[in-house]
Amino acid sequence: MSKRKAKDAHLPIGECINQVHQILRKRFCHQQLPDKPEGVEAQHKHLAELLKRTAVHGESNSVLIVGPRGSGKTMLLRSVLRELSQETEVQKNLLQVHLNGLLQTDDRIALKEITRQLQLENVVGDRVFGSFAENLTFLLDALKKGDRSSSRPVLFVLDEFDLFACHKNQTLLYNLFDVAQSAQAPVAVVGLTCRLDVLELLEKRVKSRFSHRQIHLLSKLTFPQYLERVRDQLSLPDDFLDGKFAQEWNAAVTTLCEDRSAEEVLQRHFNSSTDFRSLHTLLMLCLSRVSVARPSITPADLLDASRLCLADANANMLHGLSILELCLIIAMKHLNDVYEGEPFNLQMVHNEFKKFLQRKSNSMYNFEQPVIMKAFEHLQQLELIRPADGASAKTQREFQLMRLMLDHGQIMEALQKYPQCPTDVKQWAMSAFA
């Protein structure tokens, strides 16, 4: 069947909805981003020139890409690398090593990952080296070409760059910048970070070896552009199997973006975050409501999806707690009120809970100490409470100082929504002091 006939074919509505889910889910779940970020042509050109000088001419360089989350740092780097990879010389020579500060938490793990990504496990084998510098030098020497006169250029991409500055003695950064500065091998070091003060974190010896090149990405996205982005992300492509359905779907998307209530929802999301990740999460929740009975996204769907996105995870967790755990949380809240946010321990919480029990004629809430201890530990596992800074791990469990990670509003909201919450517990929570 020709493309023209396929496009004019009218598929059953169920088949069309399945196709919509397949196309849009792939777009949202696989984080399909635009080929190039908008409005950063100068930064794109600057980064492309730097990396080209390393990949083609064997120059060593280092640069930091700085900007808030979702501003397009990774997208910018990917688009530059995509362009460079189309050149034959770069395709043959350039090696890439991608490290992330959240994963490579110390230099030993980072070195293992560099070895793995450069595919040099067989070369390293069981060799034992004295220092990180010797390890890195050996790895770079192992990449030399057959004529031994020149090395293959290596691009090191350090995501969450500021976390690498927390490593002991900043050994990884020192050695990478040292290799780049001394031109031992053609190396480009690209760091991506959200912190504007990142240079202040570097030791003097590391800072002196860094080129001090920085590329700043600041989001200049306006709300009309954000609406256009929503429209693009929800629209079906021109080659959709049923052309008539695609036209109706795209018209419904345009109507949705022009709706006043939908605009208000999107404005709230735009004010909190302009990145693609949060937008994809919102649109994915909207898409999950599309079915044969409801073949398009309505403003009501967008509003419900927004409520789910902006829901407080900790407050939602409180709905699943037992009455005992809820009572312990209320006791902690009272302790916070009395002691103005000072840390507390299990013994203090238990004493506060006992005060509540003494006012009760029945013994419905009488629990043994081990049961209360177990409930307290469960709250710690849920991270609703956490050990206070500087609290000693050697202290007995009953006396370990803790802090409550919930505020007054979250507790009161959870109590209102808690299924069949006893009235006396609610009243106890609402009283100014226990």
Buried (B, 14 or more C-beta within 10 A) or exposed (E): EEEEEBBEEEBEBEBBBEBBBEEBEEBBEEEEBEEBBEBBEEBBEBBBEBBBBBBBEBBBBBBBBBBBEBBBBBBBBBBBBEBBEEBEEBEEBBBBBBBBBEEBBEBBEBBEBBBEBBEBEEBBEEEEBEEBBEBBBBBBEBBEEEEEEEBBBBBBBBBBBBBBBEBEEBBBBBBBBBBBBEEBBBBBBBBBBBBEEBBEBBEEEBBEBBBEBBBEBEBEBEEEEBBEBBBEBBBBEEEBBBBBBBEBBBEBBEBBBEBEEBBEBBEEBBEEBBBBEBBBBBBBBBBEBBEEEEBBBBBEBBBBBBEEBEEBEBBEBBBEBEBBBBBBBBBBBBBBBBEEEEBBBBEBBBEBBEEBBEEEEEEEBEBEEEEBBEBBEBBBEBEBBBBBEEBEEEEEEBEBBBBBBBEEEBBBBBBEEBEEBBEBBBEBBEEEEB
